Amino acid sequence: MKILIIGTGYVGATTAMVFAEIGWQVTGLDIDAGKIQRLRQGRLHFHEPGLEDMIAKHVKSSRLQFTTDKETAIKEHDVIFLCVGTPSLPDGSADLRYIGQAAKDIGRSMKGYKLIVTKSTVPVGTQEQIKKWIAAAQQEAIPFDVASNPEFLREGKAVEDALRPDRIVIGTDSQRATEQLQRLYSSFVCPWIITKPRTAELIKYASNSFLATKISYMNELAKLCDELEVNVKEIAEGMGLDPRIGSSFLQAGLGYGGSCFPKDVSELVMTSRKHHVNLRILEGVIEVNRTQYTYLLDKARLRLGGFAGKNITVLGLAFKPDTDDIREAPAIRIIDQLLLEQANVQLFDPIAALPGHASYRAVKVCSSAEEALRGSEAIILCTEWPEFGQLDWKKAKRLLRQPNFFDGRNMLDAKRMRGIGYYYQGIGGDH
Ligand code: UDX
């Protein structure tokens, strides 16, 4: 079986690497000629630890190829994975235009049986819709199957997550498709769920929304912890030892960001509304996350007596460490607000960059944490990059105008920071 991957973003590039790694012949297809050009040279267009080396290895071995020629690629491949983006529309529902375009391209160009598999996160019912799109685009009736195989990889950990998944979820309505997918993944040792397409589609949304719920719950609890002078990190530790709860995703902070959680939670709420079901918990999860970044800003504003004319250091821009992705990053909202209130923003992130908008021209983008700390009146830590934990904060204090530290990720030790003379505040984590 020859595998075609349509879309070479995070999910597509990683999926292509995984199938090449386990021995299949893989082609990555994208409409962006620049991306394809780089990938052909074994270079990635985004930062993901370890992925570029793996891609380069398989480009060299010729097990992995890249093309922009969709017609030939569709004709020549038996199994087609859809890994294109499904961004949010203004109302919060998923925009399926790229999925629709790929389905039409497949319908138009296919000459024999194809198995089409969605890896992109798509709303419940999309498998049925894709079938209609393909059938409508065909000139003559040629058999095909459409299956759902959601991807659960995390950015920053894409290689390890994709090579050692904790489960493989396959939604199909065809025996032939099931058998082909079992063959494709036969070298993976992990639990399998083989189910209806709608179930597979919903498992993905339900999983991400549940994780987002854990985070918003802890973020709310953190505010209560502040009032009760209790450390939310200890609460999380105590809760996490219960295997029914689990210790991950209990870190309070500035709120969740990234390309998945915000859009997936919104889409699930939209789907539930369409079906006249009120998912009140998720409405609450969204609302908590929408305003979470203001919690620490309010504390900082109070401490400084306003931001106007003050030098504020923002440490970290990416929505989480080990990525250059700034989509829905809380740091962006914080910078926007600081600029609105006429602060002088001094920013450092090890790899992520601000968008090129004119509005960010006022931000002083620094090439080291030390540079960003010089003359600062308050530090707001937005991303828990390990190097911020390793910095010599005692020495760094000499660079500051005022040692005010607002830790948006509860990363540093409150007692230690106070011991060396900082005014330190976290989010429920500084007691
Ligand atoms: C997520 C899912 O984990 C993954 O399974 C899915 O396929 C895609 O979406 P990702 O977006 O890469 O992956 O990020 P993740 O590591 O899950 O973190 C999401 C956000 O939650 C980040 O902004 C992170 O800072 C925040 N977070 C995470 C918390 O605020 N607290 C936590 O305890 C964990």
Residues whose N, C-alpha, C, O or C-beta is under 5 A from the ligand:
A	BS01	UDX	E151 F152 L153 R154 E155 I215 S248 F249 L250 Q251 G253 G255 Y256 G257 G258 S259 C260 F261 F319 K320
